[in-house]
Amino acid sequence: MRVLVVEDEKHLNGMIAEALTDEGYSADSCYNGVEALEFMECASYDVIVLDIMMPKMDGLTLVRTLRARGDATPVLFLTSRDSVADKVAGLESGGDYYLVKPFHFDELLAVVRAMTRKYTDNRSNVYTIADLTLDAGAKTVTRAGKAIDLTAKEFSLLEYMIRNRGVVLSREMIENNLWNYDYEGGTNVVDVYIGYLRKKMDTGFDKKLIQTVWGTGWVLREE
């Protein structure tokens, strides 16, 4: 999943982005609302982690602008403004959750996971298809009861596919969701990781869950 961190304090921004990356998310960073709008013209995000008090365009104005455009990307406000009136203003502007600084990173990550569950209609961190089970919280994958050891990027790819099971995903969609703007890899990186994933989770099983849709992309589904 891809997260946009919008926070003008650069050290904190970097810490948040690093924590998200360590959890397997793809994280982009920017430092005010104007930059955030520019980022969102070029990529789609699963969650925005957003400060309120920022130069050029504050967080409340940014969210109102997004909602007026019909953009429903989930927004987690992260701010030192802790009065009831501030929280009400944040939520009524179109925000989805309000976390007050100082905060614990474990709580922030838990909120991000909860927000992504909400918008994929999944009631827990556990996703299943056929005999495959992925636990997004525990970072585990099993198939027919057998544990499958995945790298962080392989896990992120499988999580993205299982959240969108039944949907044909193009190379560009996968690339945009799993890698941020700093990535400088080869053009066939998605093909390579699809190959890694197939080898680990489909080899030895009669039912192949990752299927190629020629000329379009890949889909996770039961045959």
Solvent accessible surface area in square Angstrom, and as a share of the most:
residue,aa,sasa,rsa
1,M,7,0.03
2,R,6,0.02
3,V,0,0.00
4,L,0,0.00
5,V,0,0.00
6,V,0,0.00
7,E,4,0.02
8,D,54,0.28
9,E,85,0.38
10,K,136,0.58
11,H,132,0.59
12,L,31,0.16
13,N,1,0.00
14,G,38,0.37
15,M,76,0.34
16,I,0,0.00
17,A,15,0.11
18,E,112,0.50
19,A,19,0.15
20,L,0,0.00
21,T,75,0.44
22,D,108,0.56
23,E,46,0.21
24,G,16,0.16
25,Y,12,0.05
26,S,7,0.05
27,A,8,0.06
28,D,7,0.04
29,S,35,0.23
30,C,1,0.01
31,Y,70,0.27
32,N,8,0.04
33,G,0,0.00
34,V,57,0.33
35,E,53,0.24
36,A,0,0.00
37,L,21,0.11
38,E,98,0.44
39,F,49,0.21
40,M,29,0.13
41,E,127,0.57
42,C,93,0.56
43,A,11,0.09
44,S,91,0.59
45,Y,15,0.06
46,D,43,0.22
47,V,0,0.00
48,I,0,0.00
49,V,2,0.01
50,L,1,0.00
51,D,9,0.05
52,I,3,0.01
53,M,116,0.52
54,M,20,0.09
55,P,72,0.45
56,K,163,0.69
57,M,39,0.17
58,D,48,0.25
59,G,0,0.00
60,L,21,0.11
61,T,54,0.31
62,L,0,0.00
63,V,0,0.00
64,R,122,0.45
65,T,37,0.22
66,L,3,0.01
67,R,64,0.23
68,A,93,0.72
69,R,146,0.53
70,G,66,0.63
71,D,41,0.21
72,A,73,0.57
73,T,17,0.10
74,P,10,0.06
75,V,0,0.00
76,L,0,0.00
77,F,0,0.00
78,L,1,0.01
79,T,1,0.01
80,S,76,0.49
81,R,85,0.31
82,D,91,0.47
83,S,52,0.33
84,V,116,0.67
85,A,72,0.56
86,D,28,0.15
87,K,76,0.32
88,V,70,0.40
89,A,35,0.27
90,G,0,0.00
91,L,84,0.42
92,E,142,0.64
93,S,9,0.06
94,G,22,0.22
95,G,10,0.10
96,D,43,0.22
97,Y,89,0.34
98,Y,25,0.10
99,L,11,0.05
100,V,42,0.24
101,K,43,0.18
102,P,136,0.86
103,F,32,0.13
104,H,140,0.63
105,F,60,0.25
106,D,114,0.59
107,E,76,0.34
108,L,0,0.00
109,L,16,0.08
110,A,44,0.34
111,V,12,0.07
112,V,0,0.00
113,R,44,0.16
114,A,40,0.31
115,M,10,0.04
116,T,6,0.04
117,R,56,0.21
118,K,131,0.55
119,Y,97,0.37
120,T,54,0.31
121,D,130,0.67
122,N,25,0.13
123,R,232,0.85
124,S,50,0.32
125,N,37,0.19
126,V,63,0.36
127,Y,3,0.01
128,T,73,0.42
129,I,17,0.09
130,A,45,0.35
131,D,60,0.31
132,L,0,0.00
133,T,45,0.26
134,L,0,0.00
135,D,36,0.19
136,A,2,0.01
137,G,32,0.31
138,A,62,0.48
139,K,75,0.32
140,T,69,0.40
141,V,4,0.02
142,T,45,0.26
143,R,2,0.01
144,A,66,0.52
145,G,73,0.70
146,K,138,0.58
147,A,81,0.63
148,I,19,0.10
149,D,123,0.64
150,L,28,0.14
151,T,71,0.41
152,A,69,0.54
153,K,53,0.22
154,E,6,0.03
155,F,13,0.06
156,S,4,0.03
157,L,1,0.00
158,L,0,0.00
159,E,12,0.05
160,Y,22,0.08
161,M,1,0.00
162,I,0,0.00
163,R,27,0.10
164,N,47,0.24
165,R,93,0.34
166,G,47,0.45
167,V,73,0.42
168,V,48,0.28
169,L,1,0.01
170,S,30,0.19
171,R,102,0.37
172,E,117,0.52
173,M,83,0.37
174,I,1,0.00
175,E,56,0.25
176,N,55,0.28
177,N,15,0.08
178,L,2,0.01
179,W,23,0.08
180,N,42,0.22
181,Y,104,0.40
182,D,118,0.61
183,Y,79,0.30
184,E,166,0.74
185,G,39,0.38
186,G,45,0.44
187,T,124,0.72
188,N,85,0.43
189,V,14,0.08
190,V,0,0.00
191,D,51,0.26
192,V,55,0.31
193,Y,50,0.19
194,I,3,0.02
195,G,36,0.34
196,Y,105,0.40
197,L,0,0.00
198,R,76,0.28
199,K,154,0.65
200,K,83,0.35
201,M,0,0.00
202,D,8,0.04
203,T,89,0.52
204,G,78,0.75
205,F,47,0.20
206,D,147,0.76
207,K,80,0.34
208,K,80,0.34
209,L,0,0.00
210,I,4,0.02
211,Q,32,0.14
212,T,41,0.24
213,V,41,0.24
214,W,220,0.77
215,G,92,0.88
216,T,74,0.43
217,G,8,0.08
218,W,19,0.07
219,V,0,0.00
220,L,1,0.00
221,R,98,0.36
222,E,85,0.38
223,E,142,0.64
